[in-house]
Structures are given as C-alpha cells and as structure tokens.
Amino acid sequence: MSVFDGIFGVHERALELRQTRLELLASNIANADTPNFKAKDLDFKKAMGESLRNFDVGLDRTHSSHMNTGGNTAQHTVYRTSLNPAADGNSVDRHYEQAEFGKEAMRYTATMQFLEGRVSSVRRALRGE
C-alpha cells in the first residue's frame, strides 16, 4: 500500500464517472439519426453513492477475482425515454443531450481543477513549502 493511496479521495472516482457520462452523452449525440437507437445515461448520484459507501469501508481489491469495490458503471447506465419519440424509434433529443453534455463538461473541468489543486498541494508539501 502506497502512502499516496486515497490521496484524491472520492474525487478520483467522480472524475471517472463524469468521463463515462460524457462518453455516453457523446454517443447519444453521434447516434441522433440512427434508427431505433436508445439514448443512454449514467445515474451519477447512484453510482457515486455506491462509491462513497465502498470508499468508507476502505476495501482493497488485491486479486482479479475479488469483487470490484469501485462500482460497476454498467449497472448505473439507464435508457432515457424521449418526451417526443421519433417515428424511427430513436429516443435521442439532440438539444437535451447537447445541453447535458455542456453541463457535464463543466462539472468534469471543475473536478479536474480540484484534483490539480490537490496535486499542487502535495508537491508543495513534498518540497517543504
């Protein structure tokens, strides 16, 4: 176990979840014209809540056959139903997806800036500043 394990706390997991959500939203936007494509999203609150519960327990996954304490994002992926379903079965609302992508990109950036601040603090501490 390294002295730096867990130095970023839950923010590392939050960044991973935000990245996954951005990928899902980007996929939705890219498939806005694909017949029968169903829009997907990540239930961030549930996924993060599960991560927080596991974070408090402090479990380490020391073998590949052990349960993953980081949480499975696939189980928190949900299909979104459209208020105005298309005749071709596509459930993507391009405007909604783009707005959500913009909001999530800002959240991702904020989380990244927080982590950069944490790294800077660790660097200063190691240099004795």
C-alpha positions in Angstrom: 0.0 0.0 0.0 1.4 3.4 -1.0 1.4 6.5 1.2 -0.4 8.2 -1.7 -3.3 5.7 -2.0 -6.6 7.5 -1.5 -5.0 11.0 -1.6 -7.6 12.2 -4.0 -10.4 10.7 -2.0 -13.7 10.2 -3.9 -12.8 12.8 -6.5 -10.8 10.3 -8.5 -13.9 8.1 -8.8 -16.1 11.2 -9.5 -13.8 12.1 -12.4 -14.1 8.5 -13.8 -17.9 8.6 -13.6 -18.0 12.0 -15.2 -15.9 10.8 -18.1 -18.2 7.8 -18.5 -21.2 10.0 -18.6 -19.6 12.3 -21.1 -18.9 9.3 -23.3 -22.5 8.1 -23.1 -23.8 11.6 -24.0 -21.4 11.9 -26.9 -22.6 8.5 -28.2 -26.2 9.7 -27.9 -25.4 12.8 -29.9 -23.4 10.8 -32.5 -26.4 8.4 -32.9 -29.1 11.1 -33.0 -30.1 10.0 -36.6 -29.6 6.2 -36.1 -33.0 4.4 -36.3 -34.0 2.5 -33.1 -31.1 4.0 -31.1 -32.0 4.3 -27.4 -30.4 7.2 -25.5 -28.3 6.1 -22.5 -27.3 8.0 -19.5 -25.4 7.3 -16.2 -27.2 7.7 -12.9 -24.4 9.7 -11.4 -25.9 10.1 -8.0 -26.5 6.3 -7.5 -23.0 5.4 -8.9 -21.3 8.0 -6.7 -23.4 7.0 -3.7 -22.2 3.4 -4.2 -18.6 4.5 -4.5 -18.9 6.6 -1.3 -20.2 3.6 0.6 -17.4 1.4 -0.6 -14.9 4.3 0.0 -15.9 4.5 3.6 -15.3 0.7 4.1 -11.8 1.0 2.7 -11.8 -2.3 0.8 -8.8 -3.1 -1.4 -9.1 -5.4 -4.5 -6.0 -7.5 -4.3 -6.9 -10.2 -6.8 -8.7 -10.0 -10.1 -11.4 -12.4 -8.9 -12.3 -10.2 -5.9 -15.3 -8.0 -6.1 -14.8 -4.6 -7.6 -15.2 -2.1 -4.8 -15.1 0.8 -7.3 -18.6 0.1 -8.5 -19.8 -1.0 -11.9 -20.9 1.9 -14.1 -22.8 -0.5 -16.3 -25.4 -1.2 -13.6 -26.0 2.5 -13.3 -26.4 3.0 -17.0 -30.1 3.7 -17.8 -32.0 4.1 -21.0 -33.7 7.5 -21.3 -37.2 7.7 -22.7 -37.9 10.7 -25.0 -40.8 13.0 -24.5 -41.1 13.2 -28.3 -40.2 9.8 -29.6 -39.2 9.7 -33.3 -41.1 7.7 -35.8 -37.9 5.6 -36.4 -37.7 4.5 -32.8 -34.8 6.8 -31.9 -35.1 8.3 -28.4 -32.3 10.9 -28.6 -33.3 14.5 -28.0 -30.3 16.3 -29.6 -30.9 19.6 -27.8 -31.2 17.9 -24.4 -28.1 15.8 -25.0 -26.0 18.8 -26.1 -27.2 20.8 -23.0 -26.4 17.9 -20.7 -23.0 17.4 -22.4 -22.1 21.1 -21.8 -23.2 20.9 -18.1 -21.2 17.7 -17.5 -18.2 19.0 -19.3 -18.2 22.0 -16.8 -18.5 19.5 -13.9 -15.7 17.4 -15.3 -13.5 20.6 -15.6 -14.3 21.6 -12.0 -13.4 18.2 -10.7 -10.2 18.2 -12.7 -9.3 21.6 -11.4 -9.9 20.4 -7.8 -7.6 17.4 -8.4 -4.9 19.7 -9.9 -5.1 21.8 -6.8 -4.7 18.7 -4.6 -1.6 17.6 -6.7 -0.1 21.1 -6.3 -0.7 20.9 -2.5 1.1 17.5 -2.4 4.0 18.9 -4.4 4.4 21.9 -2.1 4.3 19.6 0.9 6.9 17.3 -0.5 9.2 20.3 -1.2 8.6 21.6 2.3 6.9 24.8 1.3 
